Amino acid sequence: MEVPWFALSPSPFSIIFYLLLIFLGMRKLIPQVSYKRFKHLILFTDCIFIVGLIVLILDSVWILVCLARFGLYYPNSVLQLIFSLGRNFVGIMFCYYLIGSFFQRKVCSINKKTQFFLYLNAFFMFVWFYFAPSPAWTDWTFAIRYDYPLEVILSSFLISHLLGKSLVALTYLSIWR
């Protein structure tokens, strides 16, 4: 089955969520950093990379848990997931290269609260994947693509977008002073 436009990655739901995080970050960052030129444009791009850093770290955890849980059952997807993990690693390095000075100047920090939320995210994903009978229960676009029942699609969507994105938001908000 062809995936509908609203389920393509990144979905409109995720884009709206990330934009909200970016604008929250802009409000936190603007009083702490002075920009000489193109203030709002550079502020916006800095916040994109800060959100990107958190999202790529958590996406890497998702990939590792997915590989551990479903790698043996779906060997054709393993290489794609490994390449995605490599892409995320490069993205994390790129993001940190561009916004690492904020961490060095303590504008943002990976503090104990951030570490707690990172571990909580990892624990949530581990439990979620452990009890999922198939990848359709952890990836709503997979469920659409392979024509799973609507209950599976909605369950997967709600778990990932209500619970999962809430934990992402808490992790992101915890990095700010």
N, C-alpha and C positions, 0 to 999 in steps of 0.2 A: 504494500500500500504506500502511496506517496504521502509524505509528511506535509500537512498543511502549513501555510506561511507563518502562522502564529506559533508553530512548534519548532521552527528552524532555530538553530543556535546562532547567536543568543536570541531567546524569545523576547517579544515585546515586554513581557512581565519582568524579565531579568534586566532589560535595558532601563525600564522605569525605576526599578529597584536600585541599580547602580547609579543612575543619575541622582536619585535622592541621596545616596551616600556621598556622591561627589559634592553636591550642594551643601550638605551638612559639614563636610570637610572644609569647604571654602569658607564657611562661617567661622570655623575653628581656626583656620590657618591665617586668614586676613589680618587679625590683630597682632599676630606673632611674627609676621614676615613682611619686610618692605620690598616692594618691587619698583624698579625705576621706570621701566617702559612696559607697555601692553599689560598693565597690572592684572586685569580680569582674565585675559587670555592665558597668561602664564600661570595664574592662580588655578584656573580651570584645569590646565594640563598637568600641573603638579598633583592636583587632587585625583586626576585620572590614574596617575601612576601609583599613588598611595593606595587607592582602591584596588588597582591591578595587583599590587604586591600581596595584599591579603587574599584576594580572590584566587590568584594563581597558587598560593601556598595551600589553600583549602581544596582547590581543584586537584592538586597533586595528591593530597590525602585521599580524596574520592577515587582517583585513579588507582592508587596502591591498594585500597580496600576492594575495589572492583576486581583488580587482577587477582588478589588473594582469594576472593570468594567465587568468582565466575570464570577465572582464567582457564581452568581445566575443562570446563564445559563448553566454552566458546573459543577454541584455539585460534580461529581466524581473526578474532578481535584483539588478540594479545599484542601483536606487532603494532597495530594502530594505537593501542593504549600506551605502549612503550614510547612510541614517537610523540604522543601527546605529553607524556611525562618529560621527555627531552625538551619539547617546545616550552613547557611550563618553566623548566629550569632556566632556560635562556631568558624567558620573559621575566622571571624573578630577578635574575642578575641585571637585566636591562633596567627594570623599575628601580632596583636599589641603587644602581649607578646614577640614575637621574634624580632620585629624591633621598639618597642616603645622608645628605648633609642635614636634613631635618631630624634624623635620628641622632646624628652626632651632636647637633645643637640642642637636643632634648625637646624639640618642638613636638616630636612623636617619639614613642618608645615602646619597645616590646617589654612591658613590665609584668609583674606577677599576675595582674588581672588579665592581661592579654594572653599570657601563657595558660592561665586557667581556661579561658574561652577556646583557645586552640586545642587544648586537651579535651575539653567538653565536646567540641566539634568532632574530633577524631573518635571519641567514645560513641557519640551519637551515630556517626557513620558506620562504625564497627557493629553496633547493635542492629541498626537498620538493615545492613547488608547480611548480617548473620541470620536474621529471621526472614529475609526475602527469599521466596521460593524460586524466583527468576529475576533477571535484570529488569524486566518490565515493572517490577515493584520498586525499583530504585531509579528508573529513568523513564519518565512519562513519554518522551519522544520515541523510545524503543517500543513501548507499549502501543503507541499509535502506528509505528512502522510495521509492526508484526500483528496488527489487528487483534489486540487483546480486548477484553470486554471494557465497557465504559467505567465500571467500578474500579478496575485495576488502574486505568489511566488517571481517574480522579484521585484515587488514593495516593498514587505515586506523586502526582502534581501537588496535592495538598501537603504531603509530608515534606517534599523538597522545598516548596515555596513558602509554607507557613512556618514550619519548625526549622528547617534547614537555613532559610534566609534570615530568620530571626537570630539564629546563632552567628551567622556571618555578620549581621549588623552589630551585635553585641561585641564581637571580636574587633570589628573596625572601630567602633566608638571607644573601645578601651585603650587604643593606642594614643589618644589625644591627652595632653596635659589638662 
